[in-house]
């Protein structure tokens, strides 16, 4: 296992733990997409996950992860908070 894969697996696990505590069911496929698109940046992955949740109440594995739209939503979330 490469170091990059290790970090992706860690990010996926953290996303699942956070979603579980929030009462959300995060599909493994979606957590993998988020981990890959976040470029091993945990803060960005958490913001992307939150943005996905805001845009769609129920998280689906087929969620179209439009990185530009999710990034904008994550920025808007940061500005609002």
C-alpha positions as CSV (number, residue, x, y, z in Angstrom):
1,X,0.0,0.0,0.0
2,X,1.4,3.4,-1.0
3,X,1.4,6.4,1.4
4,X,-1.2,8.1,-0.8
5,X,-3.6,5.2,-0.6
6,X,-3.1,5.1,3.2
7,X,-4.2,8.7,3.5
8,X,-7.2,8.1,1.2
9,X,-8.3,5.2,3.4
10,X,-7.8,7.4,6.6
11,X,-9.9,10.2,5.1
12,X,-12.7,7.7,4.1
13,X,-12.7,6.3,7.7
14,X,-12.8,9.8,9.2
15,X,-15.7,10.8,6.9
16,X,-17.6,7.7,7.8
17,X,-17.0,8.4,11.5
18,X,-18.2,12.0,11.3
19,X,-21.2,11.1,9.2
20,X,-22.1,8.3,11.7
21,X,-22.0,10.8,14.6
22,X,-24.2,13.2,12.6
23,X,-26.7,10.4,11.9
24,X,-25.9,10.2,8.2
25,X,-25.3,7.2,6.0
26,X,-22.3,7.9,3.8
27,X,-21.9,5.4,0.9
28,X,-18.4,4.0,0.6
29,X,-18.3,5.0,-3.1
30,X,-19.1,8.6,-2.3
31,X,-16.4,8.8,0.5
32,X,-13.8,7.4,-2.0
33,X,-14.8,10.1,-4.5
34,X,-14.5,12.8,-1.9
35,X,-11.2,11.5,-0.7
36,X,-9.8,11.4,-4.2
37,X,-11.1,14.9,-5.1
38,X,-9.8,16.4,-1.9
39,X,-6.2,15.6,-2.8
40,X,-5.5,14.1,0.7
41,X,-6.7,17.4,2.4
42,X,-8.9,16.4,5.3
43,X,-10.4,19.9,5.9
44,X,-11.4,20.0,2.2
45,X,-12.8,16.5,2.4
46,X,-14.9,17.4,5.4
47,X,-16.2,20.6,3.7
48,X,-16.9,18.7,0.5
49,X,-18.9,16.1,2.5
50,X,-20.8,18.8,4.2
51,X,-21.5,20.5,0.9
52,X,-22.8,17.3,-0.6
53,X,-25.1,16.9,2.4
54,X,-26.4,20.5,2.0
55,X,-27.1,20.0,-1.7
56,X,-28.8,16.7,-1.2
57,X,-30.4,15.6,2.0
58,X,-29.8,11.8,1.5
59,X,-26.3,10.9,0.3
60,X,-26.3,8.5,-2.6
61,X,-23.4,6.5,-4.0
62,X,-24.4,7.8,-7.5
63,X,-24.0,11.4,-6.3
64,X,-22.5,13.5,-9.2
65,X,-19.5,15.1,-7.4
66,X,-19.2,18.3,-9.4
67,X,-16.0,19.6,-7.8
68,X,-16.6,23.2,-8.9
69,X,-20.1,23.3,-7.5
70,X,-19.1,21.5,-4.3
71,X,-16.1,23.8,-3.8
72,X,-18.3,26.8,-4.2
73,X,-20.8,25.4,-1.7
74,X,-18.0,24.7,0.7
75,X,-16.8,28.2,0.4
76,X,-20.3,29.6,1.0
77,X,-20.6,27.3,4.1
78,X,-17.3,28.7,5.4
79,X,-18.4,32.3,4.8
80,X,-21.8,31.7,6.5
81,X,-20.2,30.1,9.6
